[in-house]
Each structure stands twice: as structure tokens, then as C-alpha cells.
Amino acid sequence: MTTPPETQSEEDRKARASRWFAELRDRICAAFEAIEDELAGVNAERFAELAPGRFQRTAWERGGTEGDTDSDSRGGGVMAVLRGRVFEKVGVNISTVSGRFSPDFAKQIPGAEEDPSYWASGISLVAHLRSPLVPAVHMNTRHIVTAKAWFGGGSDLNPMYPDEADTADFHAAFKVACDRHDPDYYPRFKAWCDDYFYIKHRGEARGVGGIFFDYLDSGDWEADFAFTRDVGEAFLEVYPTLVRRHMTEPWTEDQRRHQLVKRGRYTEFNLLYDRGTKFGLMTGGNPEAILMSLPPEAAWP
Amino acid sequence: MTTPPETQSEEDRKARASRWFAELRDRICAAFEAIEDELAGVNAERFAELAPGRFQRTAWERGGTEGDTDSDSRGGGVMAVLRGRVFEKVGVNISTVSGRFSPDFAKQIPGAEEDPSYWASGISLVAHLRSPLVPAVHMNTRHIVTAKAWFGGGSDLNPMYPDEADTADFHAAFKVACDRHDPDYYPRFKAWCDDYFYIKHRGEARGVGGIFFDYLDSGDWEADFAFTRDVGEAFLEVYPTLVRRHMTEPWTEDQRRHQLVKRGRYTEFNLLYDRGTKFGLMTGGNPEAILMSLPPEAAWP
């Protein structure tokens, strides 16, 4: 950090963004493993045969695939997956990839119309909990560079049984992070989240919202990067609180069944509508890493 | 049947096709209920608390929805669902709908480029079995009328543990049906099936194939309708044989887990690639009926 920001090159900025995503991943993994250790009471007894979960990391590298028209596509990522006694399955993936978009896909991406080259780095997290009383969650932040450069991301809460205090606390945490940067961010990004995470064919919201932003390029890269970091920090502060609040509560088989049905709806959203899923599959990403978001069990009874 | 075919109007032909789909549905439902009654041995004991399954029918009517730009869209269908002791969940749906395609969707449909009006009728079946040793299956036949008119459909077998004799018998039944009409049909429609039911991002086939055909308009409506009926008859002959062959075999928890994972792949295919699912959701069909194809339980462990 001895180079003043204004003299940093694009390569420096890319490296800083990627490094931050990896650091955030490390801190989230540590926080979730601490929760796995802490579980006590009836639910610790219920899963007495399970050791506290630990993340397993698997690195992958990108090979050229059908969706990727460029033979010099590069990069890869690391999947970190924990299957534990609080977190039934949580994936925290980071990836940094570059290449050239296929002509069709390039049309949909800002700055790629003329030169389809891209660089993309990000962190993506989805947590599916054993308890139907602990909300599932998604969080993602990313930096994408074409002829333009922008940040995107957000986080949304997916309770099986919405709880007013949880919803309020989750939104409050992201509002604080947003307000620190721009008073317009929270209302805009909250509305965008509600709009984005809507399961059109069911006529229902996927969860209780949060924030969603994309194409964020205020003209001040440092400010946008700082905001993106604050979104990660807000997630790390609020979500473990919600998990601890509910993780020791007992649940019934009926509640579990309801959870599996809600997870079915989550699956429908991810496969039918999610842009991150499409982006990943279209750019020759690792399907195991991309589909890590799918629930360990789901039901369409 | 007193009117000679060559003097029949398009309305007569539509009515005959729709009537056939409903008759086939009735015969399939009866055949599957007979299998539910027949189950004996360890698997009947395993599900002793369950009565032999019976189809529940639910009629639905189409209302205008977002995907449907025409206020005079009409029609509806009947979902028939059985949740039993052999069939964990099987849906046999018929529907007859008409309306006007949205401009974007019309571009993809033969004969709809200039006049987006359509009429469509069909039967669609997906069976998910309790036993991981009994193959899941899909079958669909349909008649679609725009400025053009054609038949489409097919059937593919989705075993969790492919069995050479099952695969051979399944293909043989459809080959006989095809060969009765045109020696080119079976090789063409088998290849089309392999191509269509391919899970691109996984680099794997959904199942062991069968036949798939679309836009079938040989110029002889009677012959095409007769072929389409024979596809339904072939299904009705061969699939119950395969179910009976395996339904009394005991299975293990490991085999069940493998089944749930294969069902996850099935779900990925249906939501990411299946044209019938997209067609249904885009034309304001009933999402409950369209997504009836999704498995009662699935896993992404």
C-alpha cells in the first residue's frame, strides 16, 4: 500500500480486488467453522455422530469448453465446501477468470460489444442449513473488467419461516454499509434485489430480500471497491448473528419438509433465472463450483 | 368415424388429436394403478403403511399471464398425479391451449413468424419411482397448429442403474413403432433423442435415450397422427413391463442416495434446457402442471 491509489494500474486494481475476495473467503470460513464448534444442546445431540464441520478446499483450472470460444481462456478458482452439523452444505467459492465472450454472450455485457475480452473475479457463497429455523443465505461480490470495469454483488436472506427481527437486522446491516457511501444505494439496491430474486412463474419472492447491485462504476474505483468491501463486512457481521440466534432451537419433521419445498423453489430460481449461474455455465466455468449453490436435498412433493 | 378422413376439417383433426391424448391418459392411469395394486413382497412390506396409489385429477384453466400477450388465450388441462408405493410421484398431464405467442417467442416457432396464433394439445408424463432399481421415464406427444401443423413427442428412459436388457427392450419397442411408418424414423429420432437429452454442462446424457421427434409434418396428417398414436401405444406396452421386472427387488440406502443425485441431474436438465418447460412457462401454462416433472426428492450432496 505504498503506491498512492491514483497511480495504480488496472493490473494493481485487479490484484487488489482478487486478494480481497480471498481474504473475505478466509474470514467467512473461519467464522462458520467457529459456529460449527459452538453448537450445543438438543441439536448437537441430534447430530452427535457428526464432527463439527470443516471447509474442504478444491482448486480448479479452466479448460476451454463449448461455451468458450477462446482458446486462451485462463484462470480458475477454489471451491470451499463445508458439510457440517449447523451448515448442512455451504459453498464459498472464489474465482478469477479471463478470456473472450462468445459473440452472442458479448452482446449482453457492457463494454464487450466491440472487444469481447473480459476479466472477472469474485466470491460467491450459498449456505443451506440443517435447521429449517435458520435462514439460508446467498452473498456474492465481484469485479468485472471489459472495455469498462465495474463491481457487482449483494446478499439476500432466504428464511423458511420469515422472522421479523431477522429480516430487520439483515436489512439494517446492509443499509448501514450502503449509507456510508451513498444515501441512494440502499433504496436502489434493495428494490433491485426484490426485483431480481423474484420467482416469476410462481409469482413469489425467493426470500425476504437484501441488496443487489451490478454495473457499479461511479467513476471513483477506490470508492466502489470500498463499498464492495463494506458489503462483505456487513454480511460477515450480521449473518453469523442470525445463525447463532436460531441454531439451538428444536424443529419438527413438518418444518423440515417445508424447508425442502422452499429449497425446491430456490433451485427453480437458480436454474431458470440466475444470471451468475448462466454466466458461469456460458463462460466455461466449473459446473461443480457453479452448481454448488444447489441445496443438499430438495423436494417437489 | 363416418366422415372419410380426407373431408375432415382442421377442427375435426384437432378434436381427434385431443381426444386421443385423453384416451391415452386414461389407459396409462389404469395401467399404473394396476401396478400399484400388484406390488407384493419386501417392497410391499417396506411401504405397508401406504395404500396402493390412485391418480388424483385436477383441472386447471388458463388465465392471461405476463408471458402471454393475448387477452383471448384459452384452454386448460387436467393434471393427474399419483403418489404411491411403486410410483413415488407420477404426473400424467393433458392440456389443450390456444392463443397468440409473444413476438419474441413467435420467432422461434415454425409458422408463427407472420401470424402468432397457435393451438396446442398434448399429453406429458414423467414418472419418478420409489425404487432406484426401476427406471424413471418421460413420455410426451403433442399436436401443434400455427400457420403450419405438426406432431412432436417421444419418450426416454432414465435408469439410475442402466440395465442392458431394459435399454434394449425400450428401444426395441419404439423401433417397432417407428419401422411400421418409415424406416428412417427410428435412426433419426433415436439420434435426436440422444442429442436433445444431453446435459451439456455436465458432459453427460440424461438417461439411456429412446426417441424424440418434432415438427413432424409428412404431408399426410392421418399417417403422422397414426405414428404419434403408435408412439403412445409402444410406451404403454414396454414401460409397465420394465416396472414389473424390477419393482420387487430390494434396494439399499446407498442406491437410494445415488437415485437422488441422478434426480438432481434430471432437475438441472428440465430447468436449464427443456423446451417443453420453457414453452409452458412462456405461454402462461400452469406452473404446477409444468413443474410436475420435477422429482419428489432430489439431492446435490
Interface residues (C-beta under 8 A of the other chain):
Chain A: E66 R83 K89 K200 H201 R202 L260 G264 T267 E268 L271 L272 L281 P287 I290 L291 L294 P295 P296 E297 A298 A299 W300 P301
Chain B: E66 R83 K89 K200 H201 R202 L260 G264 T267 E268 L271 L272 L281 P287 I290 L291 L294 P295 P296 E297 A298 A299 W300 P301
